[in-house]
Amino acid sequence: MKIVKKIVTVSMLLIVSGMVLTGCGKNSVKSPDNTTTETTDNKPGNTSDNTSDNTSDDTADNTSEETKTDTTTDTSNDNSKEDTAEDSEEVIKEGTVVKDGNVVLKQLAFLYKENTIAISDIVDDKKLESLLGKPEKIKTHTYSPDDGLNMDPLNGKTEKEYQYKGLVIKTIDGAEDNQSFIFSIEITDKNYPTVRNIKVGDSYDKLKEAYPEGNLTGGELTNEEDDFRYEPVNYVDAMSFHIKDKKVESINIFTLLD
């Protein structure tokens, strides 16, 4: 009997042990928590997050490119302004800019130490001294009926003559508010070139090249003295180059007075 009881007891223990092992195996197969976690990572919601991130990156890149484009455009505009400024300076230097509404007057001028002095410029003693320095001599004359000059239209007007070495400038107070303006410039020194860079001592060929609009008053160049005249269409203002031995001996820039 004892043997039978032992066998039954061992059998029961084996059965119980098998049942316990079987239950543990079932629990290990289901693993619901782990399955849920892994599935959540692949849900559509995560795809939306990824799309949002990509969209943000693309937008940032596009904004950066637009900013670069705008910067390039601004730089181009700045360069264009600089080119325009440089062109303007070049035009002024060449003497083609309108001077008080008259392009011609800008041509009828000479240069001295980067200053341009032209026919019809409004000047006085102080202004001329600032441009050319102190003159060697100043002569003054007021026109009148009994001065013997027979310049009746100028009666009451005062003419001034400023004498420098190789340069004589004449003014008259015939402008608005009795201001004085330059009506005559006589140059006999090479230190006072015209705005087209022709000076005393230059050859006739160089003069003709610089002033192709001008003409010899004698019609043909000879070994004799002659005058080469640059005269605009108004027939009032003019520039005359006296030629001797086929070279510029003097330059006279003037305007006719009424």
Kinemage of the C-alpha trace (Angstrom):
@kinemage 1
@onewidth
@group {chain A} dominant
@subgroup {mainchain}
@vectorlist {calphas} color= white
{ca met a 1} P 0.000 0.000 0.000
{ca lys a 2} L 2.739 2.381 0.845
{ca ile a 3} L 4.268 1.802 -2.537
{ca val a 4} L 0.945 2.526 -4.260
{ca lys a 5} L 0.524 5.798 -2.297
{ca lys a 6} L 3.991 6.927 -3.274
{ca ile a 7} L 3.289 6.238 -6.929
{ca val a 8} L 0.000 8.172 -6.793
{ca thr a 9} L 1.672 11.082 -5.014
{ca val a 10} L 4.500 11.259 -7.578
{ca ser a 11} L 1.989 11.087 -10.419
{ca met a 12} L -0.004 13.982 -8.981
{ca leu a 13} L 3.109 16.061 -8.597
{ca leu a 14} L 4.055 15.413 -12.203
{ca ile a 15} L 0.575 16.396 -13.427
{ca val a 16} L 0.575 19.623 -11.404
{ca ser a 17} L 4.060 20.471 -12.625
{ca gly a 18} L 3.010 19.909 -16.249
{ca met a 19} L -0.030 22.164 -15.820
{ca val a 20} L 2.139 24.930 -14.357
{ca leu a 21} L 4.598 24.697 -17.204
{ca thr a 22} L 1.813 24.761 -19.784
{ca gly a 23} L 0.331 27.981 -18.280
{ca cys a 24} L 3.672 29.773 -18.360
{ca gly a 25} L 4.133 28.885 -22.019
{ca lys a 26} L 0.745 30.393 -22.949
{ca asn a 27} L 1.498 33.649 -21.160
{ca ser a 28} L 4.832 33.949 -22.992
{ca val a 29} L 3.204 33.581 -26.446
{ca lys a 30} L 0.510 36.270 -25.973
{ca ser a 31} L 2.775 39.141 -24.761
{ca pro a 32} L 0.041 41.789 -25.480
{ca asp a 33} L 2.008 44.727 -24.075
{ca asn a 34} L 5.037 44.196 -26.266
{ca thr a 35} L 2.919 43.798 -29.393
{ca thr a 36} L 1.027 47.035 -28.707
{ca thr a 37} L 4.204 49.015 -28.244
{ca glu a 38} L 5.748 47.866 -31.501
{ca thr a 39} L 2.563 48.553 -33.492
{ca thr a 40} L 2.271 52.090 -32.130
{ca asp a 41} L 5.629 53.039 -33.640
{ca asn a 42} L 4.286 52.241 -37.117
{ca lys a 43} L 0.948 54.073 -36.824
{ca pro a 44} L -0.097 56.750 -39.407
{ca gly a 45} L 0.273 59.399 -36.723
{ca asn a 46} L 4.024 59.045 -36.837
{ca thr a 47} L 3.993 59.444 -40.606
{ca ser a 48} L 2.277 62.803 -40.114
{ca asp a 49} L 5.017 63.883 -37.741
{ca asn a 50} L 7.690 62.927 -40.255
{ca thr a 51} L 5.887 64.788 -43.032
{ca ser a 52} L 5.636 67.860 -40.825
{ca asp a 53} L 9.361 67.744 -40.154
{ca asn a 54} L 10.158 67.419 -43.867
{ca thr a 55} L 7.816 70.302 -44.736
{ca ser a 56} L 9.489 72.532 -42.158
{ca asp a 57} L 12.900 71.717 -43.553
{ca asp a 58} L 11.770 72.442 -47.142
{ca thr a 59} L 10.190 75.741 -46.091
{ca ala a 60} L 13.371 76.799 -44.314
{ca asp a 61} L 15.440 75.915 -47.382
{ca asn a 62} L 13.110 77.879 -49.689
{ca thr a 63} L 13.171 80.884 -47.364
{ca ser a 64} L 16.954 80.752 -47.314
{ca glu a 65} L 17.076 80.645 -51.126
{ca glu a 66} L 14.674 83.593 -51.406
{ca thr a 67} L 16.786 85.584 -48.981
{ca lys a 68} L 19.874 84.845 -51.054
{ca thr a 69} L 18.021 85.954 -54.218
{ca asp a 70} L 16.918 89.211 -52.601
{ca thr a 71} L 20.446 89.900 -51.428
{ca thr a 72} L 21.798 89.305 -54.911
{ca thr a 73} L 19.213 91.679 -56.411
{ca asp a 74} L 20.065 94.418 -53.932
{ca thr a 75} L 23.748 94.030 -54.672
{ca ser a 76} L 23.043 94.301 -58.379
{ca asn a 77} L 21.107 97.514 -57.809
{ca asp a 78} L 23.957 98.935 -55.744
{ca asn a 79} L 26.451 98.114 -58.485
{ca ser a 80} L 24.149 99.755 -61.033
{ca lys a 81} L 24.063 102.949 -58.943
{ca glu a 82} L 27.850 102.970 -58.671
{ca asp a 83} L 28.153 102.534 -62.456
{ca thr a 84} L 25.715 105.392 -62.964
{ca ala a 85} L 27.693 107.634 -60.573
{ca glu a 86} L 30.934 106.817 -62.387
{ca asp a 87} L 29.301 107.510 -65.792
{ca ser a 88} L 28.007 110.863 -64.539
{ca glu a 89} L 31.445 111.877 -63.355
{ca glu a 90} L 32.925 110.918 -66.719
{ca val a 91} L 30.313 112.950 -68.612
{ca ile a 92} L 30.948 116.022 -66.469
{ca lys a 93} L 34.700 115.670 -67.005
{ca glu a 94} L 34.185 115.587 -70.778
{ca gly a 95} L 32.176 118.781 -70.607
{ca thr a 96} L 28.917 117.492 -72.077
{ca val a 97} L 26.652 118.216 -69.134
{ca val a 98} L 24.202 121.106 -69.395
{ca lys a 99} L 25.633 124.252 -67.809
{ca asp a 100} L 22.832 126.540 -66.638
{ca gly a 101} L 20.571 125.156 -69.348
{ca asn a 102} L 23.157 125.479 -72.148
{ca val a 103} L 25.425 122.616 -73.224
{ca val a 104} L 27.419 124.972 -75.478
{ca leu a 105} L 28.572 127.135 -72.581
{ca lys a 106} L 30.121 124.089 -70.921
{ca gln a 107} L 32.281 123.614 -74.018
{ca leu a 108} L 33.418 127.238 -74.072
{ca ala a 109} L 35.615 126.876 -71.025
{ca phe a 110} L 39.096 126.105 -69.756
{ca leu a 111} L 40.512 124.130 -66.841
{ca tyr a 112} L 42.815 125.170 -64.046
{ca lys a 113} L 43.674 122.907 -61.103
{ca glu a 114} L 40.482 120.846 -61.549
{ca asn a 115} L 38.365 124.011 -61.714
{ca thr a 116} L 36.310 124.783 -64.825
{ca ile a 117} L 35.900 128.446 -65.789
{ca ala a 118} L 33.453 129.133 -68.613
{ca ile a 119} L 31.893 131.960 -70.590
{ca ser a 120} L 28.857 133.476 -68.810
{ca asp a 121} L 29.955 132.241 -65.364
{ca ile a 122} L 28.778 134.603 -62.622
{ca val a 123} L 31.875 135.791 -60.748
{ca asp a 124} L 33.282 138.554 -58.588
{ca asp a 125} L 36.726 139.377 -57.186
{ca lys a 126} L 36.450 136.822 -54.394
{ca lys a 127} L 35.139 134.048 -56.652
{ca leu a 128} L 37.890 134.433 -59.261
{ca glu a 129} L 40.572 134.578 -56.604
{ca ser a 130} L 39.296 131.279 -55.149
{ca leu a 131} L 39.510 129.666 -58.609
{ca leu a 132} L 42.684 131.177 -60.064
{ca gly a 133} L 44.480 132.891 -57.232
{ca lys a 134} L 45.119 136.595 -56.844
{ca pro a 135} L 45.431 138.420 -60.206
{ca glu a 136} L 48.502 140.458 -61.055
{ca lys a 137} L 46.322 143.404 -61.971
{ca ile a 138} L 42.646 144.466 -62.122
{ca lys a 139} L 41.441 147.199 -64.490
{ca thr a 140} L 37.977 148.752 -64.213
{ca his a 141} L 35.970 150.840 -66.677
{ca thr a 142} L 32.398 152.137 -66.523
{ca tyr a 143} L 30.855 152.898 -69.916
{ca ser a 144} L 29.370 156.347 -70.484
{ca pro a 145} L 28.198 158.473 -73.452
{ca asp a 146} L 31.357 160.596 -73.362
{ca asp a 147} L 34.002 157.839 -72.983
{ca gly a 148} L 34.651 157.896 -76.754
{ca leu a 149} L 33.972 154.165 -77.155
{ca asn a 150} L 30.526 154.534 -78.733
{ca met a 151} L 29.135 151.588 -76.748
{ca asp a 152} L 25.774 153.154 -75.979
{ca pro a 153} L 24.003 149.861 -75.063
{ca leu a 154} L 26.580 149.394 -72.295
{ca asn a 155} L 26.325 152.865 -70.779
{ca gly a 156} L 26.275 152.595 -67.012
{ca lys a 157} L 27.737 149.079 -67.058
{ca thr a 158} L 31.106 148.378 -65.426
{ca glu a 159} L 33.691 146.148 -67.069
{ca lys a 160} L 36.539 144.532 -65.147
{ca glu a 161} L 39.717 143.030 -66.559
{ca tyr a 162} L 41.599 140.465 -64.455
{ca gln a 163} L 45.162 139.940 -65.619
{ca tyr a 164} L 47.107 136.759 -64.816
{ca lys a 165} L 50.289 135.401 -66.347
{ca gly a 166} L 49.201 134.151 -69.756
{ca leu a 167} L 45.512 134.756 -69.008
{ca val a 168} L 43.120 137.725 -69.190
{ca ile a 169} L 39.487 137.463 -68.048
{ca lys a 170} L 36.924 140.200 -68.661
{ca thr a 171} L 33.606 140.584 -66.857
{ca ile a 172} L 30.682 143.010 -67.016
{ca asp a 173} L 27.823 143.625 -64.601
{ca gly a 174} L 25.109 142.832 -67.121
{ca ala a 175} L 23.567 139.781 -65.498
{ca glu a 176} L 20.433 139.646 -63.362
{ca asp a 177} L 20.580 141.864 -60.256
{ca asn a 178} L 23.636 143.593 -61.791
{ca gln a 179} L 25.834 140.566 -61.172
{ca ser a 180} L 29.033 140.327 -63.213
{ca phe a 181} L 29.576 137.522 -65.713
{ca ile a 182} L 32.561 136.479 -67.847
{ca phe a 183} L 32.289 137.599 -71.472
{ca ser a 184} L 35.903 137.225 -72.637
{ca ile a 185} L 38.780 134.802 -71.928
{ca glu a 186} L 42.184 135.257 -73.591
{ca ile a 187} L 44.783 132.486 -73.119
{ca thr a 188} L 48.452 132.669 -74.125
{ca asp a 189} L 49.903 130.118 -71.670
{ca lys a 190} L 49.871 126.323 -71.855
{ca asn a 191} L 48.749 126.022 -68.225
{ca tyr a 192} L 45.133 126.741 -69.193
{ca pro a 193} L 43.866 123.931 -71.477
{ca thr a 194} L 40.329 123.873 -72.866
{ca val a 195} L 37.791 121.291 -71.665
{ca arg a 196} L 38.840 119.146 -74.648
{ca asn a 197} L 42.474 119.366 -73.515
{ca ile a 198} L 43.792 121.705 -76.219
{ca lys a 199} L 46.409 124.157 -75.010
{ca val a 200} L 48.804 126.762 -76.375
{ca gly a 201} L 51.617 125.021 -78.278
{ca asp a 202} L 49.529 122.069 -79.526
{ca ser a 203} L 49.666 121.175 -83.207
{ca tyr a 204} L 46.931 122.037 -85.678
{ca asp a 205} L 46.323 118.318 -86.292
{ca lys a 206} L 45.594 117.720 -82.611
{ca leu a 207} L 43.323 120.771 -82.548
{ca lys a 208} L 41.368 119.562 -85.577
{ca glu a 209} L 40.962 116.126 -84.036
{ca ala a 210} L 39.622 117.606 -80.786
{ca tyr a 211} L 37.314 120.097 -82.515
{ca pro a 212} L 36.122 118.479 -85.774
{ca glu a 213} L 33.195 120.943 -85.833
{ca gly a 214} L 35.587 123.905 -86.213
{ca asn a 215} L 36.861 125.508 -89.400
{ca leu a 216} L 39.782 127.610 -90.575
{ca thr a 217} L 38.636 131.134 -91.370
{ca gly a 218} L 41.061 131.152 -94.318
{ca gly a 219} L 39.612 127.866 -95.574
{ca glu a 220} L 42.991 126.103 -95.891
{ca leu a 221} L 46.015 125.622 -93.630
{ca thr a 222} L 49.182 127.394 -94.787
{ca asn a 223} L 52.464 128.443 -93.251
{ca glu a 224} L 50.921 131.857 -92.684
{ca glu a 225} L 48.934 132.851 -89.579
{ca asp a 226} L 45.284 131.893 -89.474
{ca asp a 227} L 42.363 131.432 -87.073
{ca phe a 228} L 40.519 128.196 -86.381
{ca arg a 229} L 37.004 128.920 -85.144
{ca tyr a 230} L 34.709 126.699 -83.099
{ca glu a 231} L 31.305 128.370 -83.188
{ca pro a 232} L 27.953 126.949 -82.083
{ca val a 233} L 24.700 127.585 -83.927
{ca asn a 234} L 23.665 130.553 -81.781
{ca tyr a 235} L 26.342 132.756 -83.458
{ca val a 236} L 26.823 134.562 -80.136
{ca asp a 237} L 29.330 132.416 -78.238
{ca ala a 238} L 32.537 131.225 -79.884
{ca met a 239} L 36.095 129.954 -79.395
{ca ser a 240} L 38.906 131.069 -81.679
{ca phe a 241} L 42.364 129.463 -81.888
{ca his a 242} L 45.073 131.602 -83.452
{ca ile a 243} L 47.373 129.378 -85.540
{ca lys a 244} L 50.996 130.248 -86.295
{ca asp a 245} L 53.545 127.845 -87.821
{ca lys a 246} L 50.780 125.171 -87.680
{ca lys a 247} L 50.570 125.422 -83.892
{ca val a 248} L 48.127 127.028 -81.445
{ca glu a 249} L 49.566 130.406 -80.424
{ca ser a 250} L 46.597 131.737 -78.426
{ca ile a 251} L 42.994 130.910 -77.513
{ca asn a 252} L 40.165 133.419 -77.288
{ca ile a 253} L 36.769 132.438 -75.836
{ca phe a 254} L 34.066 135.110 -75.985
{ca thr a 255} L 30.404 136.033 -76.187
{ca leu a 256} L 29.020 139.046 -78.032
{ca leu a 257} L 27.573 141.803 -75.843
{ca asp a 258} L 24.312 143.528 -76.728
